[in-house]
Amino acid sequence: MTVHPPRVSVARARRLAATLYGYAFLSELVLLYPLYALLFSDTGLSLWQISSLFVIWSAASILLEVPSGALADAFSRRLLLILAPLVTAAGFALWVLVPSYPAFAVGFVLWGAGGALASGALEALVFTELDRLGAAGRYARVIGRAKTVGTLGVLASILLAGPAFALGGYPAVGAASVLACLLAAAVATRLPEHRDTGPVDAAIEPADATRSVAGPATGPAHGGPERSGRDDGTGADDGEFGWWASLRAGLAEVHADRTVRAAVLLVAVVAAVWGALDEYTPLLARDTGVGAATVPLLLLLTWLGVAVGGLLAPAGERLTVRGYAGLLALSAVALAAGALLARPVGFALVAVAFCGFQLATVLADARLQARITGGSRATVTSLAGMATDLTVIAVYGGYVLLATGAGNGVAFAVAAVPYLIVALLLATRAHRPLRAGRSAPS
């Protein structure tokens, strides 16, 4: 870890955070978000065809997730973050220039590829740069705020999509989405990158029952034996892994260290269930009896809950393992109660639940980053992303079966059960109070 004067470190950490926030906002400022299903329908696609496009999207993300993470570790994480929105922009352009099922399918493959390129690389770059500045303890709050800024980008896209469509139809909405992606790529060029590549057999500490839920880092942030590479503008250095070696190193670390493996699984479960449920919130809102015009207002309430959850990350870092378990349990109860009420007021509880789940997701990600010790950080993070995507697909399947037979409210309530199980497992294994993780510089 390079040592910098405190004022320099703080200034650079703030500059990194500001650049990250700009990238997060522009990456989510996609005016096609609220309208692409209508574009497919207006083009003449059937419901079956539209559903098959979502499967193609998910499959592309899953297949490319881990290979792209290894690519980021082997070459340049910043380069992948630049390429990600460019690839996505190509897909959006294809949709509006030649609207057809084949074009939509290729566009979703490109969108899935763009998401895979950024996933893993973003978290690894941010943690590594903060660690280099002696500010790894700021990771949870920085990522939490970035997620909130991304949520604001989604909200802005919802508000702007209508006026843009009124002005120029789908071509105008598509052009605005492409422009946002291009701007995101431009912002990504301002991200710093100083590569730290660790040995495959880096020493791995055993689980420490005195850690906080986010846990102090056990890798380079605490003086772990990682090699510092030179910054040549591409993020490459002479001692870094090749792509295959990076992939093997990441898989080896997850296999060898049970604390990393547990952190990967925690990310997958916590992020996937509520992430999948978000796709069905419009159906849940309609079941409350409100008109179609009111549904977006109820959805806006849940998005505000998500935004607040990201902002609560600094407070969440002080939670013990039992406190984290309590957060999951309370959020699960709020989700089930709000869904079963079948009234508009129930969405206030759903918003509270989504707030808690967003906070829990940020803390689970911070916990994973704190436990990775080797140089294949992006690869390990991408493994967590792939596990999340696979769990999301499983939740989709289970939800369809439950909702078809018992309704959306019951399906949401049952989906809260995995959180209660995880909370119980965490609470029973936390035998004594846990000390907080390393404090961040102010």
Secondary structure, DSSP 8 states (H G I E B T S, - for coil): -----HHHHHHHHHHHHHHHHHHHHHHH--TTTTTHHHHHHHTT--HHHHHHHHHHHHHHHHHHHHHHHHHHHHS-HHHHHHHHHHHHHHHHHHHHHS-SHHHHHHHHHHHHHHHHHHTTHHHHHHHHHHHHTT-GGGHHHHHHHHHHHHHHHHHHHHHHHHHHHHHHHHHHHHHHHHHHHHHHHHHHTT-----EE--TT-------TT--SS----SGGGT---EE----SSS--TT---HHHHHHHHHHHHHH-HHHHHHHHHHHHHHHHHHHHGGGHHHHHHTTT--TTTHHHHHHHHHHHHHHHHHTHHHHTT--HHHHHHHHHHHHHHHHHHHHH-STTHHHHHHHHHHHHHHHHHHHHHHHHHH--SS-HHHHHHHHHHHHHHHHHHHHHHHHHHHHHH-HHHHHHHHTHHHHHHHHHHHHH--S----------
